[in-house]
Amino acid sequence: QVHLVDSGGGLVQPGGSLRLSCTASGSIDSIYAMGWYRQAPGKERELVVLITRGGSTNYADSVKGRFTISRDYTWNAVYLQMNNLKPEDSTIYYCNARRCDDYKYWGQGTQMTVAS
């Protein structure tokens, strides 16, 4: 079992920046990728970015060039630096950890709002 705690959401102005954090505990050795998803009301949860143990990343087209994922090399934390934020980025962000059998663990979610 893996337990994820995500944090760092809040209110930011358009064009501003915010950093999300996710800490993992438990059977971390079973995890091969971690990252972030987001889900707006009435919509499906969508991938924002994933990073594998090998360092490969997969960003959604909508955030490329604006968001950057990084990780703690002990693999117990990942971070999402979000720059040049837009109102359409506003939603709940969920930390995600994925096992080799594709089972997914989720954080509790953190709300991020971009508004003037």
TALINJO-V881247 format. One record per helix or strand of 2 or more residues. SS is the DSSP state (alpha for helix, beta for strand). FROM is the first residue (numbers start at 1). TO is the last residue. If there is no record, write none. Layout:
ss = {SS;SS}
from = {FROM;FROM}
to = {TO;TO}
This chain:
ss = {beta;beta;beta;alpha;beta;beta;beta;alpha;beta;beta;alpha;beta;beta;beta}
from = {2;10;18;28;31;46;57;61;67;77;87;91;104;110}
to = {7;12;26;30;39;52;59;63;71;82;89;99;106;114}
